[in-house]
Structure formats: structure tokens, C-alpha cells
Amino acid sequence: MILVLKPGSTEEQRRELIREIENLGLKVHVSVGVETTIIGLIGDVSRINTYALSSHEIVANTMRVSEPFKKANRMFKPVDTVIEVRGRKIGAGHFVLISGPCSVESEEQIVNIAHELKKAGASFLRGGAYKPRTSPYSFQGLGLEGLELLKTAGRETSLPIVSEIMSTEVLERFLEDVDIIQVGARNMQNFVMLRELGRTKKPILLKRGLSATLEEWLMSAEYIMSEGNENVILCERGIRTFETYTRNTLDLSAVPAIKRLSHLPIIVDPSHGTGKSWMVLPMSKGAVVSGADGLIIEVHNNPRCALSDGEQSLTPADYASLIPELRKLAEIEGRNIQF
């Protein structure tokens, strides 16, 4: 349930109303806009006397929220969330390019790629230190060594870094070394991890699960936000369907749908979404036009020899040629690419 307050209500009146709501055993989420203030009620509202709340002197209107996600709901917060990381903004017209190799393989590899990305205009450097692989015999990443190499590359280029966490055992290191913590598709419903991440203030990039509905995805975001961390970025990375030509089916319809349902920023991963490097450019263009707040693109200096996901990785040269096209399209769509 949400309460829309009347214009001109005082801070003291709002505090009094919030105290009344909390005394009913509910939590509140306050969203202050330019003209409107909204109070969201979180908890079991089935026994609440709606009439008593709607007749309060500063309440203009009450509305029940049918969706189970509350803090992630646009009804709770009509204004787009903007997440700022080291001077780069994500959301509400601010567009970012998160790029780098699937896996950190060596210092030379990640540092060279980072410099190429910086020169081309990337906003963030991404790289996997820990890799969740389908086969236990596939390359699993360099672990903490890879994280240290990623940190070195980020320091040399001044690019903020993004990397995927697979266990809360290494959370402290991620909090120290990583600017945005990525939760991969396989861990989208690892609720213990989501709650732990929710107790931090670190921005979280939450990828959509392999077969997750939009509601399930937003409920995972709700797990993080319910613990106090509202710095959540959603990432559409393709879902599993009957189609086998592409690695996944990139669901670009999720972008406008999420924009309608939620205030959280959403970016698109055309690399995992298709599994084919030649499809990255057209799907990236589609993501921009659909309203996405950014892209996460895999780039490798030698895709044929990559230890993981070489088939979907662009070369630095291909990536550099892609950026001007995206920049033109972003400008037409009223988006500002963050460097």
C-alpha cells in the first residue's frame, strides 16, 4: 500500500504519520519528489484500516500495491533511481558502457585490454576472477589473484571495476577492491547471498536468472533492498527458450517492462544474450532504443584463445568501432554516455 501525501504537509506531520504506521508493525519507505511525497507501507497490510489512513489530515490518496515487490516498485518511487559510482551516473538518461574480458587470465591480458577500453571510451572495466562454469573441468577463474590483477588494471586506467561474486566468503575483499559487485544469473535466487549484499552499501549489478520471470527477478532485487541497500542495477542477459541458434534469447522487451514496473536502472548484456560476437552491435543498438541505461560487453584481445566465452567476445578494434555508432544513437534517444 502507498500513501500519497497532500502538498504542503510539514516534516513534523510526516514524522507523526510514520510513527503511527510503525506502531502497526509495518515498515515504511519514503519517496520525496519535487511535487509529491509518497509513503510506502511494507509488511502485512491486509488488516490495516484503510479508511483511517485515507482520512488522515495529510493523506491525499491511498493505493494498494498488488505486486509483491515493494521497494523496487515504481509506485513506491515514481522517480528513476540514479546510482553514482566514482563520478559516473547510471540511470535516468545516464548511459554506461561496462566492458572487458569474461575472465581475467593474466596481468598482461587484463592491463592491455583495460587501456584499449579506456581509449575507446568505456565507463567501467569488467572481468571475472571467479567463474561459474557448467563443467567442473572448465577454467574457473584465478580467484583472488585475478581480483588483484583486475584491481591493478583499474588503477592504471582509472576505470572503476565490476566483477562477479560467487560466495560471501570473499565479500570483504570485494567490498575493498570492486566498485560494483555483480551477482550472476545462477545466483539470482541465492537469497542468503542477496541478504548479505543488502547489508552493504556497495552497488549491486543483479543479472536476470536463466529462466526467471520479471517478477522473480524484481523479488531478488527486493531481497537486497529490504536489507537497506537500494543501490541495485538490473541486467538483462538473455533467458533460456526453445531456440538453440543463439546461446540465450535476449529479451529486450524486458527493458520497457522493467521501466514501467520499477524505478531501478537496467542495463543489457548482448554478449551473453546471444553468444555470438557479430550480433553484439545490432542488439546493442536495440538495447539503446528500448530504453536501457547501459551495456555490458565482453572484449578480449585474442578471442580465439580466450579461456572462456571467446565466441561472444569482441576484439578491442571491433569494440572501438562500435562506440561511435552507439554514441550517435544514444544522443538521438536523449541519453548521455558516461566516460
TORTIVO-596517 format. One record per residue (C-alpha): x, y, z; residue in three letters; chain. Coordinates in steps of 0.02 Angstrom, whole numbers, plus 50000, padded with zeros to 5 digits. Example, Ala and Ser with C-alpha at 12.3 -4.5 7.8 and 13.67 -1.06 7.14 Angstrom:
> 50615	49775	50390	ALA	A .
> 50684	49947	50357	SER	A .
# end
This chain:
> 50000	50000	50000	MET	A .
> 50058	50177	49965	ILE	A .
> 50000	50342	50038	LEU	A .
> 50009	50497	49929	VAL	A .
> 50029	50648	50041	LEU	A .
> 49948	50817	50015	LYS	A .
> 50061	50959	49956	PRO	A .
> 50117	51071	50097	GLY	A .
> 50123	50938	50233	SER	A .
> 50256	50978	50363	THR	A .
> 50402	50869	50416	GLU	A .
> 50327	50852	50590	GLU	A .
> 50160	50793	50518	GLN	A .
> 50251	50664	50411	ARG	A .
> 50351	50601	50560	ARG	A .
> 50191	50583	50661	GLU	A .
> 50108	50483	50522	LEU	A .
> 50261	50371	50505	ILE	A .
> 50259	50337	50692	ARG	A .
> 50076	50286	50681	GLU	A .
> 50114	50166	50539	ILE	A .
> 50265	50090	50625	GLU	A .
> 50160	50063	50782	ASN	A .
> 50052	49949	50675	LEU	A .
> 50203	49836	50648	GLY	A .
> 50242	49898	50472	LEU	A .
> 50398	49969	50393	LYS	A .
> 50393	50124	50286	VAL	A .
> 50482	50185	50130	HIS	A .
> 50476	50372	50098	VAL	A .
> 50498	50443	49923	SER	A .
> 50507	50633	49912	VAL	A .
> 50478	50706	49739	GLY	A .
> 50476	50884	49676	VAL	A .
> 50288	50899	49697	GLU	A .
> 50233	50738	49784	THR	A .
> 50286	50638	49936	THR	A .
> 50242	50454	49942	ILE	A .
> 50249	50339	50092	ILE	A .
> 50257	50154	50052	GLY	A .
> 50195	50028	50181	LEU	A .
> 50295	49866	50191	ILE	A .
> 50225	49715	50281	GLY	A .
> 50056	49633	50304	ASP	A .
> 49931	49771	50263	VAL	A .
> 49781	49655	50250	SER	A .
> 49718	49703	50423	ARG	A .
> 49753	49889	50407	ILE	A .
> 49606	50008	50420	ASN	A .
> 49622	50091	50251	THR	A .
> 49485	50216	50291	TYR	A .
> 49578	50278	50445	ALA	A .
> 49736	50308	50345	LEU	A .
> 49647	50388	50197	SER	A .
> 49558	50509	50314	SER	A .
> 49720	50568	50393	HIS	A .
> 49739	50756	50376	GLU	A .
> 49894	50749	50265	ILE	A .
> 49846	50597	50157	VAL	A .
> 49779	50640	49985	ALA	A .
> 49756	50463	49921	ASN	A .
> 49789	50280	49963	THR	A .
> 49826	50142	49838	MET	A .
> 49855	49957	49863	ARG	A .
> 50008	49884	49775	VAL	A .
> 49964	49715	49701	SER	A .
> 50143	49665	49658	GLU	A .
> 50241	49575	49794	PRO	A .
> 50396	49684	49766	PHE	A .
> 50381	49848	49860	LYS	A .
> 50544	49946	49873	LYS	A .
> 50585	49905	49691	ALA	A .
> 50411	49958	49636	ASN	A .
> 50389	50117	49535	ARG	A .
> 50230	50154	49633	MET	A .
> 50338	50169	49789	PHE	A .
> 50461	50282	49699	LYS	A .
> 50398	50364	49538	PRO	A .
> 50565	50449	49501	VAL	A .
> 50704	50347	49417	ASP	A .
> 50844	50294	49532	THR	A .
> 51016	50359	49484	VAL	A .
> 51167	50266	49551	ILE	A .
> 51333	50359	49551	GLU	A .
> 51499	50266	49554	VAL	A .
> 51658	50369	49557	ARG	A .
> 51580	50511	49460	GLY	A .
> 51489	50402	49334	ARG	A .
> 51299	50401	49342	LYS	A .
> 51186	50256	49294	ILE	A .
> 51001	50283	49260	GLY	A .
> 50880	50423	49215	ALA	A .
> 50963	50464	49049	GLY	A .
> 51141	50425	49105	HIS	A .
> 51209	50282	48998	PHE	A .
> 51361	50175	49040	VAL	A .
> 51472	50051	48948	LEU	A .
> 51539	49910	49057	ILE	A .
> 51667	49812	48958	SER	A .
> 51807	49686	48974	GLY	A .
> 51850	49502	48960	PRO	A .
> 51743	49361	49026	CYS	A .
> 51891	49300	49129	SER	A .
> 52047	49383	49196	VAL	A .
> 52184	49271	49126	GLU	A .
> 52348	49364	49160	SER	A .
> 52413	49535	49208	GLU	A .
> 52468	49573	49030	GLU	A .
> 52299	49525	48960	GLN	A .
> 52189	49625	49078	ILE	A .
> 52301	49779	49083	VAL	A .
> 52316	49788	48893	ASN	A .
> 52129	49766	48869	ILE	A .
> 52093	49897	49002	ALA	A .
> 52200	50026	48912	HIS	A .
> 52113	49988	48746	GLU	A .
> 51942	50006	48827	LEU	A .
> 51990	50168	48911	LYS	A .
> 52048	50238	48744	LYS	A .
> 51887	50183	48658	ALA	A .
> 51775	50265	48788	GLY	A .
> 51720	50130	48911	ALA	A .
> 51642	50185	49075	SER	A .
> 51688	50032	49180	PHE	A .
> 51807	49884	49169	LEU	A .
> 51731	49713	49197	ARG	A .
> 51821	49548	49220	GLY	A .
> 51788	49381	49301	GLY	A .
> 51902	49325	49442	ALA	A .
> 51780	49187	49490	TYR	A .
> 51688	49096	49351	LYS	A .
> 51532	48988	49374	PRO	A .
> 51551	48860	49235	ARG	A .
> 51433	48722	49182	THR	A .
> 51576	48596	49178	SER	A .
> 51686	48569	49331	PRO	A .
> 51831	48540	49210	TYR	A .
> 51819	48712	49129	SER	A .
> 51926	48860	49181	PHE	A .
> 51854	48926	49345	GLN	A .
> 51950	49090	49356	GLY	A .
> 52105	49146	49451	LEU	A .
> 52011	49187	49611	GLY	A .
> 52089	49318	49724	LEU	A .
> 52241	49329	49611	GLU	A .
> 52126	49378	49468	GLY	A .
> 52041	49507	49577	LEU	A .
> 52210	49583	49617	GLU	A .
> 52255	49591	49432	LEU	A .
> 52088	49672	49393	LEU	A .
> 52121	49799	49529	LYS	A .
> 52292	49836	49452	THR	A .
> 52215	49865	49280	ALA	A .
> 52081	49977	49354	GLY	A .
> 52210	50078	49448	ARG	A .
> 52318	50103	49293	GLU	A .
> 52171	50164	49188	THR	A .
> 52065	50248	49323	SER	A .
> 51919	50138	49268	LEU	A .
> 51800	50080	49405	PRO	A .
> 51789	49890	49408	ILE	A .
> 51646	49766	49403	VAL	A .
> 51665	49583	49449	SER	A .
> 51555	49436	49494	GLU	A .
> 51547	49366	49670	ILE	A .
> 51507	49182	49697	MET	A .
> 51523	49165	49885	SER	A .
> 51504	49278	50035	THR	A .
> 51669	49206	50098	GLU	A .
> 51760	49334	49990	VAL	A .
> 51637	49476	50018	LEU	A .
> 51760	49581	50120	GLU	A .
> 51887	49578	49978	ARG	A .
> 51753	49626	49852	PHE	A .
> 51697	49770	49962	LEU	A .
> 51876	49833	49965	GLU	A .
> 51927	49804	49784	ASP	A .
> 51770	49810	49675	VAL	A .
> 51664	49962	49632	ASP	A .
> 51509	49865	49576	ILE	A .
> 51479	49686	49635	ILE	A .
> 51396	49577	49504	GLN	A .
> 51275	49438	49550	VAL	A .
> 51270	49314	49407	GLY	A .
> 51117	49230	49332	ALA	A .
> 51148	49068	49428	ARG	A .
> 51149	49161	49594	ASN	A .
> 50999	49272	49561	MET	A .
> 50900	49173	49689	GLN	A .
> 51041	49140	49811	ASN	A .
> 50940	49227	49946	PHE	A .
> 51071	49209	50083	VAL	A .
> 51197	49300	49973	MET	A .
> 51070	49432	49922	LEU	A .
> 51032	49472	50104	ARG	A .
> 51218	49487	50143	GLU	A .
> 51242	49605	49996	LEU	A .
> 51092	49703	50056	GLY	A .
> 51182	49741	50219	ARG	A .
> 51318	49833	50122	THR	A .
> 51305	49998	50030	LYS	A .
> 51402	49936	49878	LYS	A .
> 51311	49949	49710	PRO	A .
> 51249	49778	49654	ILE	A .
> 51229	49725	49472	LEU	A .
> 51093	49592	49476	LEU	A .
> 51083	49482	49321	LYS	A .
> 50920	49400	49272	ARG	A .
> 50912	49213	49303	GLY	A .
> 50914	49090	49159	LEU	A .
> 50726	49061	49166	SER	A .
> 50670	49197	49285	ALA	A .
> 50511	49295	49261	THR	A .
> 50516	49484	49283	LEU	A .
> 50428	49467	49450	GLU	A .
> 50552	49338	49513	GLU	A .
> 50695	49450	49458	TRP	A .
> 50623	49602	49546	LEU	A .
> 50590	49499	49702	MET	A .
> 50776	49457	49705	SER	A .
> 50811	49644	49697	ALA	A .
> 50687	49663	49839	GLU	A .
> 50791	49544	49947	TYR	A .
> 50940	49661	49929	ILE	A .
> 50839	49819	49954	MET	A .
> 50743	49751	50104	SER	A .
> 50908	49744	50200	GLU	A .
> 50942	49928	50166	GLY	A .
> 51046	49931	50007	ASN	A .
> 50946	50017	49870	GLU	A .
> 51094	50032	49750	ASN	A .
> 51033	49895	49633	VAL	A .
> 51062	49890	49445	ILE	A .
> 50967	49759	49345	LEU	A .
> 51046	49669	49197	CYS	A .
> 50950	49580	49059	GLU	A .
> 51069	49445	48994	ARG	A .
> 50954	49330	48896	GLY	A .
> 50840	49190	48951	ILE	A .
> 50828	49006	48906	ARG	A .
> 50697	48965	48774	THR	A .
> 50672	48827	48645	PHE	A .
> 50788	48919	48524	GLU	A .
> 50963	48844	48508	THR	A .
> 51040	48952	48371	TYR	A .
> 51089	49083	48499	THR	A .
> 51163	49048	48670	ARG	A .
> 51011	49130	48751	ASN	A .
> 50863	49231	48693	THR	A .
> 50897	49414	48730	LEU	A .
> 50733	49483	48797	ASP	A .
> 50738	49667	48751	LEU	A .
> 50553	49682	48793	SER	A .
> 50609	49667	48974	ALA	A .
> 50685	49841	48966	VAL	A .
> 50524	49943	48940	PRO	A .
> 50430	49821	49051	ALA	A .
> 50553	49848	49194	ILE	A .
> 50547	50035	49164	LYS	A .
> 50359	50026	49189	ARG	A .
> 50366	49914	49342	LEU	A .
> 50519	49983	49432	SER	A .
> 50624	50138	49459	HIS	A .
> 50788	50039	49458	LEU	A .
> 50912	50063	49315	PRO	A .
> 50926	49919	49192	ILE	A .
> 51070	49876	49076	ILE	A .
> 51084	49743	48939	VAL	A .
> 51214	49608	48906	ASP	A .
> 51211	49570	48719	PRO	A .
> 51365	49458	48733	SER	A .
> 51286	49326	48845	HIS	A .
> 51116	49364	48771	GLY	A .
> 51168	49299	48600	THR	A .
> 51333	49207	48621	GLY	A .
> 51390	49274	48452	LYS	A .
> 51508	49421	48432	SER	A .
> 51433	49476	48266	TRP	A .
> 51264	49501	48349	MET	A .
> 51329	49617	48484	VAL	A .
> 51316	49778	48382	LEU	A .
> 51136	49759	48320	PRO	A .
> 51075	49700	48490	MET	A .
> 51168	49843	48574	SER	A .
> 51078	49965	48461	LYS	A .
> 50914	49882	48504	GLY	A .
> 50954	49899	48689	ALA	A .
> 50986	50086	48671	VAL	A .
> 50822	50114	48578	VAL	A .
> 50723	50007	48701	SER	A .
> 50775	50124	48842	GLY	A .
> 50918	50032	48928	ALA	A .
> 51032	50128	49045	ASP	A .
> 51190	50042	48986	GLY	A .
> 51275	49892	48908	LEU	A .
> 51394	49760	48972	ILE	A .
> 51501	49696	48828	ILE	A .
> 51637	49564	48828	GLU	A .
> 51802	49613	48747	VAL	A .
> 51957	49504	48728	HIS	A .
> 52123	49542	48642	ASN	A .
> 52125	49367	48563	ASN	A .
> 51951	49290	48567	PRO	A .
> 52006	49129	48480	ARG	A .
> 52122	49091	48626	CYS	A .
> 52008	49153	48765	ALA	A .
> 51991	49034	48912	LEU	A .
> 51804	49068	48917	SER	A .
> 51670	49141	48803	ASP	A .
> 51785	49187	48658	GLY	A .
> 51646	49161	48531	GLU	A .
> 51545	49305	48601	GLN	A .
> 51691	49424	48633	SER	A .
> 51735	49574	48526	LEU	A .
> 51914	49622	48487	THR	A .
> 51969	49793	48551	PRO	A .
> 51965	49857	48371	ALA	A .
> 51786	49798	48345	ASP	A .
> 51737	49874	48511	TYR	A .
> 51816	50041	48465	ALA	A .
> 51718	50046	48301	SER	A .
> 51555	50008	48393	LEU	A .
> 51567	50155	48514	ILE	A .
> 51538	50299	48389	PRO	A .
> 51381	50214	48323	GLU	A .
> 51313	50190	48497	LEU	A .
> 51356	50369	48544	ARG	A .
> 51258	50438	48396	LYS	A .
> 51108	50330	48436	LEU	A .
> 51116	50374	48621	ALA	A .
> 51114	50560	48579	GLU	A .
> 50961	50537	48469	ILE	A .
> 50875	50446	48612	GLU	A .
> 50922	50584	48734	GLY	A .
> 51049	50479	48828	ARG	A .
> 51217	50538	48894	ASN	A .
> 51358	50408	48887	ILE	A .
> 51465	50419	49044	GLN	A .
> 51654	50411	49023	PHE	A .
# end
